[in-house]
Amino acid sequence: MYVCHCEAITDRTIDAAIASGVRTVAEVTARCRAGGGCGGCHGALQALIDAAGPLREPAASSAA
C-alpha cells in the first residue's frame, strides 16, 4: 500500500527502513524519500515507526 503518494513509497519500503534502524520521520525521509513531499504522510510514517517499537540492541555477552 502506498503511504507516501508524493514519492510513491510503499509500506514495505518504509518497514524495511525501520527494520534497518530508522527511528524518526526525518530518518525515514533521508533513507527512502518518504515524507519528503507535502508532508501529508508524516502521521502514517510516525504510526509505522511507533508500531515497530524500540530498536533492540544486541545482547552484550558476559565474560563471567
Biopython code that builds the backbone (N, CA, C, O; Angstrom):
import numpy as np
from Bio.PDB.StructureBuilder import StructureBuilder

atoms = [
    (1, "MET", "N", (0.847, -1.160, 0.000)),
    (1, "MET", "CA", (0.000, 0.000, 0.000)),
    (1, "MET", "C", (0.905, 1.240, 0.000)),
    (1, "MET", "O", (1.910, 1.292, 0.710)),
    (2, "TYR", "N", (0.531, 2.223, -0.802)),
    (2, "TYR", "CA", (1.296, 3.467, -0.813)),
    (2, "TYR", "C", (1.028, 4.258, 0.464)),
    (2, "TYR", "O", (-0.123, 4.478, 0.842)),
    (3, "VAL", "N", (2.082, 4.672, 1.105)),
    (3, "VAL", "CA", (1.987, 5.515, 2.294)),
    (3, "VAL", "C", (2.309, 6.953, 1.893)),
    (3, "VAL", "O", (1.614, 7.887, 2.294)),
    (4, "CYS", "N", (3.357, 7.122, 1.108)),
    (4, "CYS", "CA", (3.756, 8.440, 0.620)),
    (4, "CYS", "C", (3.414, 8.520, -0.866)),
    (4, "CYS", "O", (4.093, 7.922, -1.701)),
    (5, "HIS", "N", (2.369, 9.255, -1.181)),
    (5, "HIS", "CA", (1.912, 9.369, -2.561)),
    (5, "HIS", "C", (2.810, 10.296, -3.374)),
    (5, "HIS", "O", (3.002, 10.062, -4.567)),
    (6, "CYS", "N", (3.354, 11.322, -2.774)),
    (6, "CYS", "CA", (4.226, 12.261, -3.495)),
    (6, "CYS", "C", (5.448, 11.557, -4.077)),
    (6, "CYS", "O", (5.866, 11.848, -5.198)),
    (7, "GLU", "N", (6.015, 10.630, -3.309)),
    (7, "GLU", "CA", (7.236, 9.942, -3.717)),
    (7, "GLU", "C", (6.975, 8.502, -4.136)),
    (7, "GLU", "O", (7.911, 7.784, -4.488)),
    (8, "ALA", "N", (5.698, 8.064, -4.105)),
    (8, "ALA", "CA", (5.296, 6.702, -4.479)),
    (8, "ALA", "C", (6.072, 5.646, -3.684)),
    (8, "ALA", "O", (6.657, 4.724, -4.254)),
    (9, "ILE", "N", (6.063, 5.802, -2.355)),
    (9, "ILE", "CA", (6.771, 4.882, -1.462)),
    (9, "ILE", "C", (5.737, 4.031, -0.715)),
    (9, "ILE", "O", (4.766, 4.548, -0.163)),
    (10, "THR", "N", (5.970, 2.722, -0.714)),
    (10, "THR", "CA", (5.029, 1.803, -0.081)),
    (10, "THR", "C", (5.410, 1.493, 1.365)),
    (10, "THR", "O", (6.508, 1.800, 1.828)),
    (11, "ASP", "N", (4.460, 0.876, 2.053)),
    (11, "ASP", "CA", (4.700, 0.469, 3.432)),
    (11, "ASP", "C", (5.832, -0.546, 3.519)),
    (11, "ASP", "O", (6.531, -0.583, 4.532)),
    (12, "ARG", "N", (6.035, -1.354, 2.517)),
    (12, "ARG", "CA", (7.116, -2.342, 2.545)),
    (12, "ARG", "C", (8.481, -1.661, 2.566)),
    (12, "ARG", "O", (9.381, -2.077, 3.296)),
    (13, "THR", "N", (8.625, -0.618, 1.763)),
    (13, "THR", "CA", (9.887, 0.123, 1.740)),
    (13, "THR", "C", (10.136, 0.791, 3.081)),
    (13, "THR", "O", (11.258, 0.785, 3.586)),
    (14, "ILE", "N", (9.087, 1.366, 3.656)),
    (14, "ILE", "CA", (9.208, 2.050, 4.949)),
    (14, "ILE", "C", (9.496, 1.030, 6.054)),
    (14, "ILE", "O", (10.327, 1.282, 6.926)),
    (15, "ASP", "N", (8.819, -0.107, 6.020)),
    (15, "ASP", "CA", (9.079, -1.154, 7.010)),
    (15, "ASP", "C", (10.530, -1.631, 6.939)),
    (15, "ASP", "O", (11.143, -1.897, 7.972)),
    (16, "ALA", "N", (11.079, -1.741, 5.735)),
    (16, "ALA", "CA", (12.482, -2.152, 5.581)),
    (16, "ALA", "C", (13.416, -1.104, 6.180)),
    (16, "ALA", "O", (14.410, -1.450, 6.817)),
    (17, "ALA", "N", (13.101, 0.168, 5.978)),
    (17, "ALA", "CA", (13.921, 1.235, 6.560)),
    (17, "ALA", "C", (13.875, 1.169, 8.082)),
    (17, "ALA", "O", (14.899, 1.321, 8.747)),
    (18, "ILE", "N", (12.690, 0.944, 8.626)),
    (18, "ILE", "CA", (12.530, 0.849, 10.076)),
    (18, "ILE", "C", (13.298, -0.363, 10.607)),
    (18, "ILE", "O", (13.953, -0.281, 11.646)),
    (19, "ALA", "N", (13.218, -1.472, 9.899)),
    (19, "ALA", "CA", (13.932, -2.684, 10.320)),
    (19, "ALA", "C", (15.445, -2.478, 10.317)),
    (19, "ALA", "O", (16.169, -3.149, 11.052)),
    (20, "SER", "N", (15.918, -1.546, 9.488)),
    (20, "SER", "CA", (17.359, -1.296, 9.428)),
    (20, "SER", "C", (17.829, -0.307, 10.493)),
    (20, "SER", "O", (19.021, -0.015, 10.589)),
    (21, "GLY", "N", (16.881, 0.214, 11.303)),
    (21, "GLY", "CA", (17.279, 1.059, 12.415)),
    (21, "GLY", "C", (16.758, 2.475, 12.403)),
    (21, "GLY", "O", (17.027, 3.233, 13.335)),
    (22, "VAL", "N", (16.017, 2.859, 11.375)),
    (22, "VAL", "CA", (15.449, 4.202, 11.303)),
    (22, "VAL", "C", (14.404, 4.363, 12.409)),
    (22, "VAL", "O", (13.577, 3.474, 12.612)),
    (23, "ARG", "N", (14.440, 5.500, 13.131)),
    (23, "ARG", "CA", (13.505, 5.694, 14.235)),
    (23, "ARG", "C", (12.843, 7.067, 14.266)),
    (23, "ARG", "O", (12.156, 7.381, 15.238)),
    (24, "THR", "N", (13.022, 7.888, 13.247)),
    (24, "THR", "CA", (12.313, 9.171, 13.171)),
    (24, "THR", "C", (11.813, 9.380, 11.753)),
    (24, "THR", "O", (12.306, 8.762, 10.809)),
    (25, "VAL", "N", (10.828, 10.260, 11.616)),
    (25, "VAL", "CA", (10.305, 10.584, 10.292)),
    (25, "VAL", "C", (11.417, 11.169, 9.419)),
    (25, "VAL", "O", (11.515, 10.841, 8.237)),
    (26, "ALA", "N", (12.243, 12.023, 9.990)),
    (26, "ALA", "CA", (13.349, 12.617, 9.227)),
    (26, "ALA", "C", (14.309, 11.541, 8.729)),
    (26, "ALA", "O", (14.809, 11.635, 7.608)),
    (27, "GLU", "N", (14.569, 10.537, 9.532)),
    (27, "GLU", "CA", (15.448, 9.449, 9.111)),
    (27, "GLU", "C", (14.809, 8.621, 8.002)),
    (27, "GLU", "O", (15.498, 8.183, 7.080)),
    (28, "VAL", "N", (13.490, 8.402, 8.084)),
    (28, "VAL", "CA", (12.776, 7.698, 7.015)),
    (28, "VAL", "C", (12.934, 8.476, 5.714)),
    (28, "VAL", "O", (13.244, 7.894, 4.675)),
    (29, "THR", "N", (12.722, 9.788, 5.769)),
    (29, "THR", "CA", (12.838, 10.629, 4.579)),
    (29, "THR", "C", (14.246, 10.554, 4.003)),
    (29, "THR", "O", (14.411, 10.444, 2.788)),
    (30, "ALA", "N", (15.251, 10.612, 4.850)),
    (30, "ALA", "CA", (16.635, 10.537, 4.383)),
    (30, "ALA", "C", (16.937, 9.176, 3.761)),
    (30, "ALA", "O", (17.700, 9.090, 2.799)),
    (31, "ARG", "N", (16.345, 8.116, 4.303)),
    (31, "ARG", "CA", (16.653, 6.764, 3.837)),
    (31, "ARG", "C", (15.938, 6.427, 2.532)),
    (31, "ARG", "O", (16.538, 5.843, 1.630)),
    (32, "CYS", "N", (14.623, 6.801, 2.422)),
    (32, "CYS", "CA", (13.866, 6.326, 1.255)),
    (32, "CYS", "C", (12.991, 7.390, 0.590)),
    (32, "CYS", "O", (12.195, 7.062, -0.289)),
    (33, "ARG", "N", (13.120, 8.643, 0.987)),
    (33, "ARG", "CA", (12.401, 9.787, 0.420)),
    (33, "ARG", "C", (10.948, 9.908, 0.890)),
    (33, "ARG", "O", (10.320, 10.934, 0.627)),
    (34, "ALA", "N", (10.398, 8.921, 1.563)),
    (34, "ALA", "CA", (9.015, 9.026, 2.041)),
    (34, "ALA", "C", (8.901, 10.207, 2.989)),
    (34, "ALA", "O", (9.730, 10.369, 3.885)),
    (35, "GLY", "N", (7.887, 11.028, 2.800)),
    (35, "GLY", "CA", (7.693, 12.197, 3.643)),
    (35, "GLY", "C", (8.401, 13.432, 3.143)),
    (35, "GLY", "O", (8.334, 14.484, 3.779)),
    (36, "GLY", "N", (9.073, 13.327, 2.029)),
    (36, "GLY", "CA", (9.852, 14.437, 1.512)),
    (36, "GLY", "C", (9.080, 15.395, 0.625)),
    (36, "GLY", "O", (9.637, 16.399, 0.181)),
    (37, "GLY", "N", (7.811, 15.113, 0.353)),
    (37, "GLY", "CA", (6.996, 15.973, -0.492)),
    (37, "GLY", "C", (6.155, 16.913, 0.352)),
    (37, "GLY", "O", (6.677, 17.823, 0.997)),
    (38, "CYS", "N", (4.861, 16.687, 0.342)),
    (38, "CYS", "CA", (3.927, 17.604, 1.012)),
    (38, "CYS", "C", (3.894, 17.436, 2.529)),
    (38, "CYS", "O", (3.474, 18.346, 3.244)),
    (39, "GLY", "N", (4.336, 16.274, 3.028)),
    (39, "GLY", "CA", (4.315, 16.024, 4.477)),
    (39, "GLY", "C", (3.016, 15.420, 4.971)),
    (39, "GLY", "O", (2.867, 15.174, 6.167)),
    (40, "GLY", "N", (2.084, 15.180, 4.081)),
    (40, "GLY", "CA", (0.801, 14.622, 4.487)),
    (40, "GLY", "C", (0.877, 13.223, 5.067)),
    (40, "GLY", "O", (-0.045, 12.790, 5.758)),
    (41, "CYS", "N", (1.950, 12.514, 4.802)),
    (41, "CYS", "CA", (2.092, 11.147, 5.293)),
    (41, "CYS", "C", (2.867, 11.055, 6.601)),
    (41, "CYS", "O", (3.066, 9.956, 7.120)),
    (42, "HIS", "N", (3.303, 12.175, 7.138)),
    (42, "HIS", "CA", (4.128, 12.136, 8.351)),
    (42, "HIS", "C", (3.437, 11.405, 9.497)),
    (42, "HIS", "O", (4.097, 10.681, 10.242)),
    (43, "GLY", "N", (2.147, 11.573, 9.657)),
    (43, "GLY", "CA", (1.410, 10.867, 10.704)),
    (43, "GLY", "C", (1.442, 9.361, 10.498)),
    (43, "GLY", "O", (1.617, 8.602, 11.452)),
    (44, "ALA", "N", (1.272, 8.929, 9.252)),
    (44, "ALA", "CA", (1.316, 7.500, 8.939)),
    (44, "ALA", "C", (2.726, 6.951, 9.136)),
    (44, "ALA", "O", (2.893, 5.833, 9.625)),
    (45, "LEU", "N", (3.740, 7.730, 8.759)),
    (45, "LEU", "CA", (5.122, 7.304, 8.974)),
    (45, "LEU", "C", (5.403, 7.127, 10.463)),
    (45, "LEU", "O", (6.002, 6.132, 10.870)),
    (46, "GLN", "N", (4.974, 8.086, 11.269)),
    (46, "GLN", "CA", (5.189, 8.003, 12.710)),
    (46, "GLN", "C", (4.456, 6.807, 13.292)),
    (46, "GLN", "O", (4.973, 6.145, 14.192)),
    (47, "ALA", "N", (3.253, 6.517, 12.791)),
    (47, "ALA", "CA", (2.495, 5.360, 13.280)),
    (47, "ALA", "C", (3.241, 4.059, 12.969)),
    (47, "ALA", "O", (3.267, 3.154, 13.804)),
    (48, "LEU", "N", (3.844, 3.952, 11.791)),
    (48, "LEU", "CA", (4.617, 2.762, 11.451)),
    (48, "LEU", "C", (5.848, 2.633, 12.342)),
    (48, "LEU", "O", (6.191, 1.537, 12.785)),
    (49, "ILE", "N", (6.501, 3.746, 12.600)),
    (49, "ILE", "CA", (7.669, 3.739, 13.497)),
    (49, "ILE", "C", (7.247, 3.310, 14.893)),
    (49, "ILE", "O", (7.896, 2.466, 15.511)),
    (50, "ASP", "N", (6.159, 3.892, 15.392)),
    (50, "ASP", "CA", (5.675, 3.555, 16.737)),
    (50, "ASP", "C", (5.279, 2.088, 16.839)),
    (50, "ASP", "O", (5.540, 1.442, 17.854)),
    (51, "ALA", "N", (4.649, 1.561, 15.792)),
    (51, "ALA", "CA", (4.206, 0.166, 15.811)),
    (51, "ALA", "C", (5.380, -0.799, 15.837)),
    (51, "ALA", "O", (5.256, -1.918, 16.336)),
    (52, "ALA", "N", (6.517, -0.372, 15.304)),
    (52, "ALA", "CA", (7.707, -1.233, 15.285)),
    (52, "ALA", "C", (8.320, -1.375, 16.666)),
    (52, "ALA", "O", (9.035, -2.343, 16.926)),
    (53, "GLY", "N", (8.054, -0.427, 17.558)),
    (53, "GLY", "CA", (8.607, -0.495, 18.901)),
    (53, "GLY", "C", (10.046, -0.017, 18.935)),
    (53, "GLY", "O", (10.587, 0.420, 17.919)),
    (54, "PRO", "N", (10.661, -0.100, 20.094)),
    (54, "PRO", "CA", (12.037, 0.381, 20.238)),
    (54, "PRO", "C", (13.020, -0.501, 19.481)),
    (54, "PRO", "O", (12.793, -1.698, 19.305)),
    (55, "LEU", "N", (14.088, 0.095, 19.048)),
    (55, "LEU", "CA", (15.163, -0.635, 18.387)),
    (55, "LEU", "C", (15.806, -1.544, 19.415)),
    (55, "LEU", "O", (16.190, -1.103, 20.499)),
    (56, "ARG", "N", (15.919, -2.787, 19.075)),
    (56, "ARG", "CA", (16.521, -3.745, 20.006)),
    (56, "ARG", "C", (18.028, -3.750, 19.833)),
    (56, "ARG", "O", (18.541, -3.920, 18.728)),
    (57, "GLU", "N", (18.726, -3.562, 20.938)),
    (57, "GLU", "CA", (20.186, -3.595, 20.941)),
    (57, "GLU", "C", (20.625, -5.054, 21.068)),
    (57, "GLU", "O", (19.963, -5.832, 21.754)),
    (58, "PRO", "N", (21.704, -5.431, 20.436)),
    (58, "PRO", "CA", (22.197, -6.799, 20.616)),
    (58, "PRO", "C", (22.579, -7.038, 22.072)),
    (58, "PRO", "O", (23.108, -6.147, 22.735)),
    (59, "ALA", "N", (22.313, -8.224, 22.558)),
    (59, "ALA", "CA", (22.646, -8.562, 23.953)),
    (59, "ALA", "C", (24.151, -8.571, 24.126)),
    (59, "ALA", "O", (24.880, -9.114, 23.296)),
    (60, "ALA", "N", (24.603, -7.975, 25.193)),
    (60, "ALA", "CA", (26.032, -7.958, 25.490)),
    (60, "ALA", "C", (26.425, -9.325, 26.015)),
    (60, "ALA", "O", (25.727, -9.902, 26.848)),
    (61, "SER", "N", (27.522, -9.831, 25.536)),
    (61, "SER", "CA", (27.984, -11.120, 26.020)),
    (61, "SER", "C", (28.682, -10.926, 27.364)),
    (61, "SER", "O", (29.374, -9.933, 27.591)),
    (62, "SER", "N", (28.487, -11.867, 28.212)),
    (62, "SER", "CA", (29.065, -11.794, 29.542)),
    (62, "SER", "C", (30.344, -12.638, 29.586)),
    (62, "SER", "O", (30.372, -13.765, 29.092)),
    (63, "ALA", "N", (31.386, -12.083, 30.177)),
    (63, "ALA", "CA", (32.644, -12.813, 30.322)),
    (63, "ALA", "C", (32.644, -13.702, 31.560)),
    (63, "ALA", "O", (33.594, -14.450, 31.789)),
    (64, "ALA", "N", (31.585, -13.624, 32.357)),
    (64, "ALA", "CA", (31.545, -14.375, 33.595)),
    (64, "ALA", "C", (31.186, -15.811, 33.401)),
    (64, "ALA", "O", (31.116, -16.566, 34.370)),
]
sb = StructureBuilder()
sb.init_structure("model")
sb.init_model(0)
sb.init_chain("A")
sb.init_seg("    ")
for serial, (resi, resn, name, xyz) in enumerate(atoms, 1):
    if name == "N":
        sb.init_residue(resn, " ", resi, " ")
    sb.init_atom(name, np.array(xyz, "f"), 0.0, 1.0, " ", f" {name:<3s}", serial, name[0])
structure = sb.get_structure()
